[in-house]
Amino acid sequence: MAMELDTALDKLKSTGVRMTPQRHAILSFLLESMTHPTADEIYRALADRFPSMSVATVYNNLKVFIEAGLVRELTYGDDSSRFDADMSEHYHAICDRCGTIADFEFPPLTEIEVAAASHTGFHVHGHRMEVYGVCRACAGKSSPR
């Protein structure tokens, strides 16, 4: 994680972004997190260390990280964006019950992008794939009635 953080900090510095303690903490939290947190979750996790930090500060910094290519925003239509600092090609499995998002790797589906471009005439620049189901923790609990 230290190398990822150093690389991310260098990328921000090279684009002229000033590193504040809050910005550093938000970026570190994202790089360490495997839970794809919301901005509110990031805020709650760091509020004790930074009592003057607002949720708006978190959102503004997330925007900076997205523009710098360090973080991606995951939207699933439920009005609560989640943020992922793993910029590698990977996919997500999402629990229908608790909303947990887990990463999984699979060879990139570049053939689908090529087929889409061929059939539609679009200049395809990427894709997103999610699979939905019930996570282990929820599967171990009794089903809701």
KEDOMAR-679747 format. One record per residue: chain; x, y, z of N, C-alpha, C in turn; residue number from 1. Coordinates in Angstrom, 3 decimals. Atoms other than C-alpha are relative to their C-alpha. Layout:
N
+----+----------+----------+----------+----------+----------+----------+----------+----------+----------+-----+
! ch !   n.east !  n.north !     n.up !  ca.east ! ca.north !    ca.up !   c.east !  c.north !     c.up !   i !
+----+----------+----------+----------+----------+----------+----------+----------+----------+----------+-----+
!  A !        X !        Y !        Z !        X !        Y !        Z !        X !        Y !        Z ! NUM !
...
+----+----------+----------+----------+----------+----------+----------+----------+----------+----------+-----+
//
This chain:
145
+----+----------+----------+----------+----------+----------+----------+----------+----------+----------+-----+
! ch !   n.east !  n.north !     n.up !  ca.east ! ca.north !    ca.up !   c.east !  c.north !     c.up !   i !
+----+----------+----------+----------+----------+----------+----------+----------+----------+----------+-----+
!  A !    0.817 !   -1.196 !    0.000 !    0.000 !    0.000 !    0.000 !    0.855 !    1.252 !    0.000 !   1 !
!  A !   -0.868 !   -1.181 !   -0.070 !    2.898 !    2.377 !    0.728 !    0.442 !    0.429 !   -1.395 !   2 !
!  A !   -0.416 !   -0.324 !    1.361 !    4.080 !    2.162 !   -2.893 !   -1.164 !    0.614 !   -0.769 !   3 !
!  A !    1.172 !   -0.560 !    0.672 !    0.541 !    2.781 !   -4.190 !   -0.238 !    1.433 !    0.455 !   4 !
!  A !    0.217 !   -1.339 !   -0.528 !    0.202 !    5.797 !   -1.911 !    1.063 !    0.959 !   -0.532 !   5 !
!  A !   -1.082 !   -0.850 !    0.521 !    3.597 !    7.186 !   -2.967 !   -0.238 !    0.339 !   -1.472 !   6 !
!  A !    0.271 !   -0.214 !    1.421 !    2.687 !    6.740 !   -6.639 !   -1.158 !    0.973 !   -0.185 !   7 !
!  A !    1.166 !   -0.883 !    0.087 !   -0.696 !    8.408 !   -6.119 !    0.367 !    1.424 !    0.405 !   8 !
!  A !   -0.420 !   -1.329 !   -0.447 !    0.875 !   11.298 !   -4.208 !    0.854 !    0.685 !   -1.059 !   9 !
!  A !   -0.833 !   -0.557 !    1.068 !    3.462 !   11.788 !   -6.968 !   -0.859 !    0.466 !   -1.170 !  10 !
!  A !    0.885 !   -0.368 !    1.116 !    0.701 !   11.829 !   -9.585 !   -0.743 !    1.298 !    0.321 !  11 !
!  A !    0.701 !   -1.226 !   -0.388 !   -1.231 !   14.479 !   -7.647 !    0.937 !    1.198 !   -0.029 !  12 !
!  A !   -0.977 !   -1.100 !   -0.025 !    1.881 !   16.604 !   -7.102 !    0.366 !    0.443 !   -1.406 !  13 !
!  A !   -0.386 !   -0.340 !    1.375 !    2.761 !   16.425 !  -10.800 !   -1.089 !    0.781 !   -0.723 !  14 !
!  A !    1.095 !   -0.766 !    0.605 !   -0.655 !   17.878 !  -11.656 !   -0.274 !    1.286 !    0.771 !  15 !
!  A !    0.123 !   -1.256 !   -0.725 !   -0.200 !   20.722 !   -9.187 !   -0.984 !   -0.025 !    1.150 !  16 !
!  A !    0.938 !    0.115 !   -1.110 !   -2.559 !   19.409 !   -6.519 !    0.783 !    0.079 !    1.312 !  17 !
!  A !   -0.650 !   -0.171 !   -1.304 !   -1.514 !   20.594 !   -3.056 !   -0.483 !   -1.101 !    0.943 !  18 !
!  A !    0.355 !    1.092 !   -0.899 !   -1.417 !   17.803 !   -0.488 !   -0.283 !    0.533 !    1.395 !  19 !
!  A !    0.399 !   -0.389 !   -1.345 !   -3.352 !   18.625 !    2.671 !   -0.086 !   -1.253 !    0.863 !  20 !
!  A !    0.152 !    1.183 !   -0.859 !   -3.554 !   16.326 !    5.700 !   -1.322 !   -0.732 !   -0.244 !  21 !
!  A !    1.301 !    0.627 !    0.265 !   -7.241 !   15.714 !    4.969 !    0.021 !   -0.762 !   -1.317 !  22 !
!  A !   -0.082 !    0.651 !    1.316 !   -6.587 !   14.909 !    1.307 !    0.832 !   -1.277 !    0.114 !  23 !
!  A !   -0.859 !    1.169 !   -0.206 !   -3.796 !   12.531 !    2.354 !   -0.771 !   -1.107 !    0.716 !  24 !
!  A !    0.762 !    0.990 !   -0.771 !   -6.084 !   10.794 !    4.873 !   -1.090 !   -0.653 !   -0.849 !  25 !
!  A !    1.069 !    0.540 !    0.856 !   -8.934 !   10.396 !    2.367 !    0.597 !   -0.966 !   -1.016 !  26 !
!  A !   -0.645 !    0.862 !    0.990 !   -6.595 !    8.962 !   -0.270 !    0.518 !   -1.284 !    0.648 !  27 !
!  A !   -0.493 !    1.186 !   -0.713 !   -4.951 !    6.609 !    2.252 !   -1.151 !   -0.938 !    0.339 !  28 !
!  A !    1.168 !    0.810 !   -0.355 !   -8.366 !    5.420 !    3.443 !   -0.508 !   -0.763 !   -1.219 !  29 !
!  A !    0.486 !    0.657 !    1.214 !   -9.459 !    4.672 !   -0.122 !    0.932 !   -1.109 !   -0.458 !  30 !
!  A !   -0.959 !    1.008 !    0.445 !   -6.272 !    2.806 !   -0.966 !    0.009 !   -1.222 !    0.918 !  31 !
!  A !    0.020 !    1.108 !   -0.956 !   -6.585 !    0.672 !    2.178 !   -1.335 !   -0.734 !   -0.001 !  32 !
!  A !    1.349 !    0.544 !   -0.095 !  -10.323 !    0.057 !    1.837 !   -0.296 !   -0.976 !   -1.133 !  33 !
!  A !    0.446 !    0.956 !    1.001 !  -11.645 !   -2.989 !    0.067 !   -1.530 !   -0.010 !   -0.075 !  34 !
!  A !    1.459 !    0.026 !   -0.123 !  -15.264 !   -2.056 !    0.776 !   -0.724 !    0.907 !   -0.969 !  35 !
!  A !    0.630 !   -0.932 !    0.925 !  -15.907 !    0.536 !   -1.950 !   -0.900 !    0.967 !    0.769 !  36 !
!  A !    0.793 !   -0.841 !   -0.896 !  -17.006 !    3.168 !    0.579 !   -0.722 !    1.138 !   -0.713 !  37 !
!  A !    0.679 !   -1.211 !    0.445 !  -19.471 !    5.999 !    0.064 !    0.764 !    1.192 !    0.592 !  38 !
!  A !   -0.625 !   -1.204 !   -0.557 !  -18.386 !    9.589 !    0.739 !   -0.359 !    0.144 !    1.480 !  39 !
!  A !    0.414 !   -0.084 !   -1.405 !  -20.397 !    9.495 !    3.983 !    0.777 !   -0.973 !    0.871 !  40 !
!  A !   -0.775 !    0.978 !   -0.763 !  -18.589 !    6.342 !    5.110 !    1.437 !    0.478 !    0.194 !  41 !
!  A !   -1.353 !   -0.549 !   -0.119 !  -15.235 !    7.983 !    4.396 !   -0.002 !    1.116 !    1.046 !  42 !
!  A !    0.117 !   -1.099 !   -0.960 !  -16.331 !   11.075 !    6.315 !   -0.091 !   -0.528 !    1.435 !  43 !
!  A !    0.169 !    0.543 !   -1.357 !  -17.487 !    9.026 !    9.338 !    1.278 !   -0.666 !    0.502 !  44 !
!  A !   -1.237 !    0.685 !   -0.403 !  -14.245 !    7.008 !    9.349 !    1.092 !    0.986 !    0.403 !  45 !
!  A !   -1.084 !   -0.963 !   -0.239 !  -12.091 !   10.152 !    9.415 !   -0.407 !    1.178 !    0.882 !  46 !
!  A !    0.506 !   -1.172 !   -0.727 !  -14.272 !   12.607 !   11.377 !    0.686 !    0.205 !    1.348 !  47 !
!  A !   -0.659 !   -0.145 !   -1.301 !  -12.610 !   11.900 !   14.737 !    1.394 !    0.617 !   -0.145 !  48 !
!  A !   -1.348 !   -0.537 !    0.227 !   -9.152 !   12.685 !   13.308 !   -0.028 !    1.416 !   -0.560 !  49 !
!  A !    0.114 !   -1.309 !    0.654 !  -10.385 !   15.743 !   11.395 !   -1.367 !    0.611 !    0.322 !  50 !
!  A !    1.318 !   -0.496 !   -0.410 !  -13.252 !   17.345 !   13.358 !   -0.500 !    1.188 !   -0.832 !  51 !
!  A !    0.447 !   -1.146 !    0.798 !  -13.294 !   20.416 !   11.097 !   -0.320 !   -0.396 !   -1.448 !  52 !
!  A !    0.268 !    0.457 !    1.364 !  -13.642 !   18.306 !    7.921 !   -1.495 !   -0.194 !   -0.203 !  53 !
!  A !    1.416 !    0.175 !    0.324 !  -17.056 !   18.324 !    6.235 !   -0.164 !   -1.084 !   -1.060 !  54 !
!  A !    0.293 !    0.957 !    1.066 !  -18.753 !   15.847 !    3.920 !    0.335 !    0.639 !   -1.350 !  55 !
!  A !   -0.328 !   -0.710 !    1.239 !  -18.325 !   18.504 !    1.204 !    1.492 !   -0.091 !   -0.295 !  56 !
!  A !   -1.449 !    0.144 !    0.179 !  -14.553 !   18.333 !    1.756 !    0.320 !   -1.369 !   -0.591 !  57 !
!  A !   -0.225 !    1.355 !    0.512 !  -14.678 !   14.581 !    1.164 !   -0.406 !   -0.063 !   -1.471 !  58 !
!  A !    0.461 !    0.016 !    1.395 !  -16.739 !   15.009 !   -2.027 !    0.954 !    0.771 !   -0.913 !  59 !
!  A !   -0.905 !   -0.808 !    0.818 !  -14.448 !   17.758 !   -3.333 !    1.319 !   -0.725 !   -0.259 !  60 !
!  A !   -1.241 !    0.752 !    0.175 !  -11.368 !   15.615 !   -2.756 !   -0.200 !   -1.222 !   -0.885 !  61 !
!  A !    0.288 !    1.144 !    0.872 !  -12.992 !   12.590 !   -4.366 !   -0.041 !    0.444 !   -1.460 !  62 !
!  A !    0.040 !   -0.541 !    1.364 !  -13.648 !   14.744 !   -7.440 !    1.421 !    0.226 !   -0.528 !  63 !
!  A !   -1.404 !   -0.209 !    0.387 !   -9.952 !   15.721 !   -7.515 !    0.650 !   -1.345 !   -0.345 !  64 !
!  A !   -0.602 !    1.320 !    0.224 !   -8.934 !   12.039 !   -7.261 !   -0.534 !   -0.639 !   -1.282 !  65 !
!  A !    0.594 !    0.550 !    1.230 !  -11.355 !   11.034 !  -10.042 !    0.624 !    0.683 !   -1.214 !  66 !
!  A !   -0.590 !   -0.748 !    1.123 !  -10.051 !   13.794 !  -12.335 !    1.458 !   -0.365 !   -0.220 !  67 !
!  A !   -1.411 !    0.399 !    0.113 !   -6.476 !   12.657 !  -11.615 !    0.155 !   -1.459 !   -0.424 !  68 !
!  A !   -0.063 !    1.402 !    0.408 !   -7.371 !    9.064 !  -12.562 !    0.442 !   -0.941 !    1.099 !  69 !
!  A !   -0.414 !    0.836 !   -1.131 !   -6.715 !    7.696 !   -9.065 !   -1.149 !   -0.793 !    0.602 !  70 !
!  A !    1.187 !    0.601 !   -0.611 !  -10.265 !    6.731 !   -8.129 !   -1.091 !   -0.043 !   -1.054 !  71 !
!  A !    1.172 !    0.031 !    0.877 !  -13.367 !    5.636 !   -9.990 !   -1.258 !    0.029 !    0.854 !  72 !
!  A !    1.292 !   -0.092 !   -0.680 !  -16.925 !    6.390 !   -8.994 !   -0.892 !   -1.107 !   -0.536 !  73 !
!  A !    0.907 !    1.084 !    0.359 !  -19.301 !    3.445 !   -8.974 !   -1.417 !    0.437 !    0.338 !  74 !
!  A !    1.395 !   -0.367 !   -0.231 !  -22.963 !    4.336 !   -9.403 !   -0.873 !   -1.172 !   -0.397 !  75 !
!  A !    0.882 !    1.131 !    0.264 !  -25.680 !    1.748 !   -9.231 !   -1.466 !    0.393 !    0.061 !  76 !
!  A !    1.379 !   -0.437 !    0.055 !  -28.827 !    3.857 !   -9.381 !   -0.682 !    0.137 !    1.341 !  77 !
!  A !    0.641 !   -0.116 !   -1.313 !  -29.393 !    4.017 !   -5.627 !    0.383 !    1.304 !    0.693 !  78 !
!  A !   -0.354 !   -1.329 !   -0.513 !  -28.180 !    7.621 !   -5.189 !    1.145 !   -0.010 !    1.005 !  79 !
!  A !   -1.138 !    0.011 !   -0.921 !  -25.169 !    6.513 !   -3.147 !    1.223 !   -0.509 !   -0.755 !  80 !
!  A !   -1.213 !    0.381 !    0.720 !  -22.010 !    6.538 !   -5.222 !    0.983 !   -0.641 !    0.961 !  81 !
!  A !   -1.077 !    0.630 !   -0.745 !  -19.241 !    4.302 !   -4.032 !    1.280 !    0.284 !   -0.756 !  82 !
!  A !   -1.261 !   -0.399 !    0.593 !  -15.570 !    4.896 !   -4.677 !    1.009 !   -1.133 !    0.115 !  83 !
!  A !   -0.927 !    1.112 !    0.116 !  -12.897 !    2.441 !   -5.767 !    1.353 !    0.540 !   -0.444 !  84 !
!  A !   -1.346 !   -0.452 !    0.342 !   -9.169 !    3.212 !   -5.745 !    0.782 !   -1.061 !   -0.767 !  85 !
!  A !   -0.653 !    1.037 !    0.799 !   -8.338 !   -0.043 !   -7.537 !   -0.325 !    0.285 !   -1.463 !  86 !
!  A !    0.232 !   -0.412 !    1.382 !   -7.938 !    1.246 !  -11.079 !    0.342 !   -1.103 !   -1.006 !  87 !
!  A !   -0.278 !    1.102 !    0.915 !   -6.985 !   -2.157 !  -12.517 !   -1.308 !   -0.452 !   -0.657 !  88 !
!  A !    1.182 !    0.569 !    0.650 !   -9.331 !   -3.916 !  -14.924 !   -0.532 !   -1.113 !    0.905 !  89 !
!  A !    0.620 !    1.026 !   -0.820 !  -11.641 !   -5.846 !  -12.636 !   -1.504 !    0.235 !    0.005 !  90 !
!  A !    1.456 !   -0.051 !   -0.002 !  -15.314 !   -6.514 !  -12.059 !   -0.512 !   -0.082 !    1.434 !  91 !
!  A !    0.587 !   -0.053 !   -1.334 !  -17.720 !   -6.375 !   -9.133 !   -1.156 !   -0.982 !    0.139 !  92 !
!  A !    1.136 !    0.822 !   -0.407 !  -20.069 !   -8.817 !   -7.421 !   -0.704 !    0.778 !    1.118 !  93 !
!  A !    0.757 !   -0.851 !   -0.912 !  -22.844 !   -7.054 !   -5.505 !   -1.088 !   -0.820 !    0.685 !  94 !
!  A !    1.000 !    0.738 !   -0.764 !  -24.973 !   -8.520 !   -2.716 !   -1.344 !    0.727 !   -0.074 !  95 !
!  A !    1.358 !   -0.546 !    0.091 !  -28.706 !   -7.993 !   -3.269 !   -0.563 !    0.398 !    1.356 !  96 !
!  A !    0.575 !   -0.251 !   -1.327 !  -29.359 !   -7.956 !    0.475 !    0.682 !    1.136 !    0.747 !  97 !
!  A !   -0.686 !   -0.991 !   -0.838 !  -26.646 !   -5.882 !    2.169 !    0.763 !    1.052 !   -0.803 !  98 !
!  A !   -0.688 !   -0.971 !    0.837 !  -25.058 !   -4.062 !   -0.780 !    1.514 !   -0.141 !   -0.032 !  99 !
!  A !   -1.446 !    0.229 !    0.038 !  -21.557 !   -5.442 !   -0.189 !    0.450 !   -0.126 !   -1.447 ! 100 !
!  A !   -0.588 !    0.099 !    1.334 !  -19.380 !   -5.055 !   -3.285 !    1.352 !   -0.682 !    0.147 ! 101 !
!  A !   -1.261 !    0.731 !   -0.029 !  -16.572 !   -7.546 !   -3.847 !    0.633 !    0.031 !   -1.385 ! 102 !
!  A !   -0.731 !    0.012 !    1.268 !  -13.904 !   -7.321 !   -6.543 !    0.259 !   -1.439 !   -0.427 ! 103 !
!  A !   -0.519 !    1.252 !    0.526 !  -13.119 !  -10.229 !   -8.825 !    0.647 !    0.293 !   -1.346 ! 104 !
!  A !   -0.717 !   -0.191 !    1.260 !  -10.762 !  -10.556 !  -11.738 !   -0.451 !   -1.039 !   -1.004 ! 105 !
!  A !    0.357 !    0.849 !    1.123 !  -11.600 !  -12.036 !  -15.094 !    0.665 !    0.628 !   -1.211 ! 106 !
!  A !   -0.631 !   -0.633 !    1.169 !   -9.871 !  -11.564 !  -18.438 !   -0.898 !    1.099 !   -0.572 ! 107 !
!  A !    0.817 !   -1.101 !    0.529 !  -11.010 !   -8.216 !  -19.880 !   -0.838 !   -0.445 !   -1.195 ! 108 !
!  A !    0.941 !    0.393 !    1.044 !  -13.982 !   -8.561 !  -22.183 !    0.154 !    0.902 !   -1.229 ! 109 !
!  A !   -0.273 !   -0.895 !    1.122 !  -12.338 !   -6.703 !  -25.037 !   -0.746 !   -0.422 !   -1.261 ! 110 !
!  A !    0.746 !    0.450 !    1.183 !  -14.104 !   -8.879 !  -27.636 !   -1.391 !    0.612 !   -0.028 ! 111 !
!  A !    1.327 !   -0.623 !   -0.076 !  -17.408 !   -7.460 !  -26.412 !    0.076 !    1.455 !   -0.440 ! 112 !
!  A !   -0.172 !   -1.390 !    0.424 !  -16.111 !   -3.909 !  -26.865 !    0.163 !    0.082 !   -1.520 ! 113 !
!  A !   -0.204 !    0.020 !    1.447 !  -14.961 !   -4.756 !  -30.404 !   -1.321 !   -0.286 !   -0.712 ! 114 !
!  A !    1.293 !    0.330 !    0.610 !  -18.337 !   -6.346 !  -31.231 !   -0.970 !    1.175 !    0.112 ! 115 !
!  A !    0.890 !   -1.149 !   -0.171 !  -20.220 !   -3.367 !  -29.793 !    0.367 !    1.110 !   -0.971 ! 116 !
!  A !   -0.447 !   -1.039 !    0.931 !  -18.118 !   -0.954 !  -31.843 !   -0.391 !   -0.354 !   -1.432 ! 117 !
!  A !    0.311 !    0.449 !    1.346 !  -18.637 !   -3.009 !  -34.978 !   -1.497 !    0.100 !   -0.299 ! 118 !
!  A !    1.452 !    0.013 !    0.209 !  -22.419 !   -3.329 !  -34.528 !   -0.649 !    1.376 !    0.099 ! 119 !
!  A !    0.657 !   -1.283 !   -0.263 !  -23.137 !    0.211 !  -33.388 !    0.679 !    1.189 !   -0.661 ! 120 !
!  A !   -0.756 !   -1.127 !    0.526 !  -20.441 !    2.366 !  -34.961 !    0.542 !    0.905 !    1.098 ! 121 !
!  A !   -0.510 !   -0.790 !   -1.130 !  -19.609 !    3.691 !  -31.482 !    1.518 !   -0.113 !    0.055 ! 122 !
!  A !   -1.410 !    0.067 !   -0.375 !  -16.054 !    4.524 !  -30.520 !    0.002 !   -0.410 !    1.471 ! 123 !
!  A !    0.121 !    0.547 !   -1.353 !  -16.096 !    2.286 !  -27.441 !    1.278 !    0.280 !    0.778 ! 124 !
!  A !   -1.167 !   -0.303 !   -0.827 !  -13.793 !    3.408 !  -24.623 !    0.030 !   -0.805 !    1.286 ! 125 !
!  A !   -0.023 !    0.825 !   -1.206 !  -14.723 !    0.928 !  -21.915 !   -1.346 !   -0.649 !    0.233 ! 126 !
!  A !    1.242 !    0.664 !   -0.382 !  -17.357 !   -1.178 !  -20.254 !    0.012 !   -0.229 !    1.502 ! 127 !
!  A !    0.117 !    0.324 !   -1.416 !  -18.601 !   -2.115 !  -16.809 !   -0.882 !   -1.239 !    0.107 ! 128 !
!  A !    0.803 !    1.192 !   -0.209 !  -19.894 !   -5.459 !  -15.630 !   -0.105 !   -0.263 !    1.492 ! 129 !
!  A !    0.238 !    0.416 !   -1.373 !  -21.445 !   -6.441 !  -12.338 !   -0.769 !   -1.309 !   -0.033 ! 130 !
!  A !    0.839 !    1.173 !   -0.213 !  -22.849 !   -9.727 !  -11.143 !   -0.686 !    0.206 !    1.345 ! 131 !
!  A !    0.807 !   -0.200 !   -1.206 !  -25.555 !   -9.820 !   -8.486 !   -0.338 !   -1.339 !    0.619 ! 132 !
!  A !    0.324 !    1.212 !   -0.728 !  -26.278 !  -12.394 !   -5.822 !   -0.075 !    0.303 !    1.474 ! 133 !
!  A !    0.046 !   -0.135 !   -1.457 !  -26.153 !  -12.963 !   -2.085 !    1.367 !   -0.393 !    0.546 ! 134 !
!  A !   -1.329 !    0.271 !   -0.548 !  -22.854 !  -12.725 !   -0.200 !   -0.055 !   -1.127 !    1.037 ! 135 !
!  A !   -0.058 !    1.101 !   -0.983 !  -21.685 !  -15.466 !    2.195 !   -0.632 !    0.367 !    1.318 ! 136 !
!  A !    0.536 !   -0.413 !   -1.291 !  -22.590 !  -13.462 !    5.284 !   -1.520 !   -0.001 !   -0.031 ! 137 !
!  A !    1.470 !   -0.039 !    0.097 !  -26.154 !  -12.881 !    4.093 !   -0.592 !   -1.373 !   -0.257 ! 138 !
!  A !    0.499 !    1.353 !    0.295 !  -26.535 !  -16.425 !    2.782 !   -0.065 !   -0.839 !    1.265 ! 139 !
!  A !   -0.007 !    0.721 !   -1.262 !  -25.723 !  -17.686 !    6.285 !   -1.126 !    0.403 !    0.926 ! 140 !
!  A !    1.113 !   -0.474 !   -0.816 !  -28.585 !  -15.667 !    7.762 !   -1.293 !   -0.525 !   -0.588 ! 141 !
!  A !    1.294 !    0.444 !    0.531 !  -32.218 !  -16.665 !    7.451 !   -0.525 !    1.029 !   -0.981 ! 142 !
!  A !    0.550 !   -0.900 !    1.020 !  -34.034 !  -15.189 !    4.471 !   -1.039 !    0.931 !    0.600 ! 143 !
!  A !    1.043 !   -0.916 !   -0.479 !  -36.146 !  -12.073 !    5.085 !   -1.359 !   -0.432 !   -0.504 ! 144 !
!  A !    1.356 !    0.405 !    0.368 !  -39.850 !  -12.690 !    4.993 !   -0.701 !    1.126 !   -0.690 ! 145 !
+----+----------+----------+----------+----------+----------+----------+----------+----------+----------+-----+
//
